[in-house]
Amino acid sequence: MIVYIFLFIFGLLVGSFLSVIIYRETKGSDNKSKSFFPSWIAGRSYCDHCHKKIVWYDNIPLLSYIILKGKCRYCGEKIDRSYPLFELFVALEFVWIYWLLGRFSFFTNMEGIFSVGVLIYWLFVFSIGLALAVIDIKRQILPDSLIVTGVLISLFRLFFTGRWEFLISALGLFGFYLVIYYASMLVYGKEGLGFGDVKLALFVGLVLGWWQWVIMATIIAFLTGSVVSVILILSRKKKLKSSLAFGPFMLWGMVIAKIAGEFLWTWYGGMLGL
């Protein structure tokens, strides 16, 4: 029970940090002079309305929102409720990930620092994936700073596990999306996928590793992306030539493939008679 409470609190803190990343990547930052660094590296948070800098005791995840009754201390304007809700979502997600890992035999057989390392890695993967998905939905961009961070951490994981064959799967997925990118440019004269999606494929491939799971993640991404596109077009929320952020579908496929990849591959192979 103590572990769940700790992860919930830790999730609130991470959720607050992710909110900063999402905000600065979608709306800009006051840290424009340090262009070498990502926009979320430095700079204090401030009120959207009066632009007063937020002091630390007004920036405590979830708790400050409740104490301030959802309003800025200085100007009294309402704080967007999406911030505390996002923090709460990440906190619950952290608890869920720990519970989920407990269902996998590989995690329950680990002890000490190894189990902690695995937990931290998957909390990181889900966190960075969530931030990328939200940013892509809002602005249809996938920041290089987040993708590169994800790739480096995933490579660091391979260094400790020795699973360098995962790199082959990742490069294969990267190559697949790269071919689609250039083929669409050649045939249609415009991007069918953003190049950010191509770079994201490397991260997805490194996270999943096993080529069967990579294939399932790709199928899920294109299938769900197509279904959502059709629904949006039929509901007239999108036009036939409108662009749709594909990164969230890639990340969704990654999550589903990681959780149920073995089951899905067995089922899919059975259907095809493999």
RAPEPE-V101188 format. One record per pair of residues at least 12 apart in sequence whose ideal C-beta (glycine too) atoms are under 6 Angstrom apart, sorted by sequence separation. I is the first residue (numbers start at 0). J is the second residue. D is the distance in whole Angstrom. If there is no record, write none. Layout:
{{I | J | D} {I | J | D}}
This chain:
{{30 | 42 | 4} {180 | 192 | 5} {29 | 42 | 5} {179 | 192 | 6} {28 | 42 | 6} {131 | 145 | 6} {23 | 38 | 4} {57 | 72 | 6} {228 | 243 | 6} {23 | 39 | 5} {180 | 197 | 5} {127 | 145 | 6} {20 | 39 | 4} {64 | 83 | 4} {19 | 39 | 6} {177 | 197 | 5} {176 | 197 | 5} {224 | 245 | 6} {51 | 73 | 5} {61 | 83 | 5} {127 | 149 | 5} {49 | 73 | 5} {176 | 200 | 4} {224 | 248 | 4} {46 | 71 | 5} {49 | 74 | 4} {61 | 86 | 5} {96 | 121 | 6} {223 | 248 | 5} {48 | 74 | 5} {60 | 86 | 5} {96 | 122 | 6} {173 | 200 | 5} {48 | 76 | 4} {172 | 200 | 5} {173 | 201 | 4} {220 | 248 | 4} {93 | 122 | 6} {96 | 125 | 6} {220 | 249 | 5} {169 | 201 | 5} {172 | 204 | 4} {220 | 252 | 4} {219 | 252 | 4} {169 | 204 | 3} {120 | 156 | 6} {168 | 204 | 5} {169 | 205 | 4} {216 | 252 | 4} {219 | 255 | 5} {216 | 253 | 5} {168 | 208 | 6} {216 | 256 | 4} {172 | 213 | 5} {215 | 256 | 5} {168 | 210 | 5} {165 | 208 | 4} {212 | 256 | 4} {15 | 60 | 4} {168 | 213 | 5} {215 | 260 | 5} {203 | 249 | 6} {199 | 246 | 6} {206 | 253 | 6} {12 | 60 | 6} {212 | 260 | 4} {215 | 263 | 5} {11 | 60 | 4} {196 | 245 | 5} {207 | 256 | 6} {215 | 264 | 6} {11 | 61 | 5} {196 | 246 | 6} {199 | 249 | 6} {203 | 253 | 5} {150 | 201 | 6} {146 | 198 | 5} {150 | 202 | 5} {153 | 205 | 4} {146 | 199 | 6} {149 | 202 | 4} {153 | 206 | 6} {211 | 264 | 4} {141 | 195 | 3} {146 | 202 | 6} {141 | 199 | 5} {18 | 82 | 5} {18 | 85 | 6} {14 | 85 | 6} {15 | 86 | 5} {14 | 86 | 4} {11 | 86 | 5} {14 | 89 | 3} {13 | 89 | 6} {10 | 89 | 5} {11 | 90 | 5} {10 | 90 | 3} {124 | 206 | 6} {7 | 90 | 5} {10 | 93 | 3} {6 | 93 | 4} {7 | 94 | 6} {6 | 94 | 5} {3 | 94 | 5} {6 | 97 | 5} {139 | 244 | 5} {141 | 246 | 5} {37 | 144 | 4} {136 | 244 | 5} {21 | 130 | 6} {25 | 134 | 6} {135 | 244 | 4} {20 | 130 | 5} {24 | 134 | 5} {135 | 246 | 4} {136 | 247 | 6} {21 | 133 | 5} {25 | 137 | 5} {135 | 247 | 6} {13 | 126 | 6} {17 | 130 | 5} {21 | 134 | 6} {25 | 138 | 5} {131 | 246 | 6} {132 | 247 | 4} {24 | 142 | 5} {132 | 250 | 5} {128 | 250 | 5}}
